[in-house]
Amino acid sequence: MSDEERWFAHEYFPTLINEAESSAEDALTHIAEVATVLSPTVLRRIVNFSTPQVKADLLMIILRCLPTEVYSDFAPLQAVTNPTVT
C-alpha cells in the first residue's frame, strides 16, 4: 500500500467524516471525487485499510443522501438513523 493510500485511509477520510457534520453535501461531493479519480482497485484497498468506524461513517454519509424510501424497509438501518427506535 502506498503512502498516499494510507493517507486517504487514516487522514483524509476521517477528516472528511468530521467535517460532514457541518456539510454532508460537501462530504458526499469529496467522496464522489475520490471515487472517480482513483481506480476501483485502489479505492478498494483504501477502504479495506480503513477502520470499521470510518467504513461505517462513509456509508452513513452516502445513505443519508438517499431518499428515505430507499432504506425505510431496512430495520437495522432505521435503528442506526433513528435513535428513538428501540
DRENDO-1510 file (C-alpha; in Angstrom, 1 decimal, always signed):
<recs>
REC; n; res; u; v; w
REC; 1; MET; +0.0; +0.0; +0.0 .
REC; 2; SER; +1.4; +3.4; -1.0 .
REC; 3; ASP; +1.8; +6.4; +1.4 .
REC; 4; GLU; -1.0; +8.2; -0.5 .
REC; 5; GLU; -3.4; +5.3; +0.1 .
REC; 6; ARG; -2.5; +5.2; +3.8 .
REC; 7; TRP; -3.1; +9.0; +3.9 .
REC; 8; PHE; -6.6; +8.6; +2.5 .
REC; 9; ALA; -7.4; +5.8; +4.9 .
REC; 10; HIS; -6.0; +7.4; +8.1 .
REC; 11; GLU; -6.1; +11.1; +7.5 .
REC; 12; TYR; -8.4; +12.2; +4.6 .
REC; 13; PHE; -11.5; +10.1; +5.2 .
REC; 14; PRO; -11.5; +10.6; +9.0 .
REC; 15; THR; -11.2; +14.4; +8.5 .
REC; 16; LEU; -13.9; +14.3; +5.8 .
REC; 17; ILE; -16.2; +12.5; +8.2 .
REC; 18; ASN; -15.6; +15.1; +10.9 .
REC; 19; GLU; -16.4; +17.9; +8.5 .
REC; 20; ALA; -19.5; +16.0; +7.3 .
REC; 21; GLU; -21.3; +17.1; +10.4 .
REC; 22; SER; -21.4; +20.6; +9.2 .
REC; 23; SER; -21.7; +19.9; +5.4 .
REC; 24; ALA; -22.9; +16.4; +4.4 .
REC; 25; GLU; -23.3; +17.6; +0.8 .
REC; 26; ASP; -19.7; +18.7; +0.6 .
REC; 27; ALA; -18.5; +15.5; +2.1 .
REC; 28; LEU; -20.5; +13.5; -0.4 .
REC; 29; THR; -19.0; +15.6; -3.2 .
REC; 30; HIS; -15.5; +14.8; -2.0 .
REC; 31; ILE; -16.2; +11.1; -1.6 .
REC; 32; ALA; -17.5; +11.1; -5.2 .
REC; 33; GLU; -14.4; +12.9; -6.4 .
REC; 34; VAL; -12.1; +10.4; -4.8 .
REC; 35; ALA; -14.2; +7.5; -6.2 .
REC; 36; THR; -13.9; +8.9; -9.7 .
REC; 37; VAL; -10.3; +9.8; -9.6 .
REC; 38; LEU; -8.9; +6.6; -8.2 .
REC; 39; SER; -9.2; +3.2; -9.8 .
REC; 40; PRO; -11.7; +0.8; -8.2 .
REC; 41; THR; -8.8; -1.4; -7.1 .
REC; 42; VAL; -7.0; +1.5; -5.3 .
REC; 43; LEU; -10.3; +2.7; -3.7 .
REC; 44; ARG; -11.0; -0.9; -2.5 .
REC; 45; ARG; -7.5; -1.1; -0.9 .
REC; 46; ILE; -8.0; +2.2; +0.8 .
REC; 47; VAL; -11.5; +1.3; +2.2 .
REC; 48; ASN; -10.2; -2.2; +3.2 .
REC; 49; PHE; -7.3; -0.5; +5.1 .
REC; 50; SER; -9.7; +2.0; +6.8 .
REC; 51; THR; -11.0; +1.3; +10.3 .
REC; 52; PRO; -14.5; -0.2; +10.7 .
REC; 53; GLN; -15.8; +3.1; +12.1 .
REC; 54; VAL; -14.5; +5.0; +9.1 .
REC; 55; LYS; -16.2; +2.5; +6.8 .
REC; 56; ALA; -19.5; +2.8; +8.7 .
REC; 57; ASP; -19.3; +6.6; +8.7 .
REC; 58; LEU; -18.6; +6.8; +5.0 .
REC; 59; LEU; -21.5; +4.6; +4.3 .
REC; 60; MET; -23.8; +6.7; +6.5 .
REC; 61; ILE; -22.8; +9.8; +4.6 .
REC; 62; ILE; -23.8; +8.2; +1.4 .
REC; 63; LEU; -27.0; +6.7; +2.8 .
REC; 64; ARG; -28.2; +10.0; +4.3 .
REC; 65; CYS; -28.3; +11.5; +0.8 .
REC; 66; LEU; -30.7; +8.8; -0.5 .
REC; 67; PRO; -34.5; +9.3; -0.3 .
REC; 68; THR; -35.9; +7.7; +2.8 .
REC; 69; GLU; -37.9; +5.3; +0.7 .
REC; 70; VAL; -34.7; +3.6; -0.4 .
REC; 71; TYR; -33.9; +2.3; +3.0 .
REC; 72; SER; -37.1; +2.7; +5.0 .
REC; 73; ASP; -37.9; -1.1; +5.0 .
REC; 74; PHE; -34.4; -2.0; +6.3 .
REC; 75; ALA; -34.9; -2.3; +10.1 .
REC; 76; PRO; -31.3; -2.3; +11.2 .
REC; 77; LEU; -30.7; +0.9; +9.3 .
REC; 78; GLN; -33.7; +2.5; +10.9 .
REC; 79; ALA; -32.3; +1.8; +14.4 .
REC; 80; VAL; -29.0; +3.5; +13.3 .
REC; 81; THR; -30.5; +6.5; +11.7 .
REC; 82; ASN; -33.4; +6.9; +14.2 .
REC; 83; PRO; -32.1; +6.7; +17.8 .
REC; 84; THR; -35.6; +6.8; +19.2 .
REC; 85; VAL; -36.4; +3.3; +17.8 .
REC; 86; THR; -35.8; +0.6; +20.4 .
</recs>
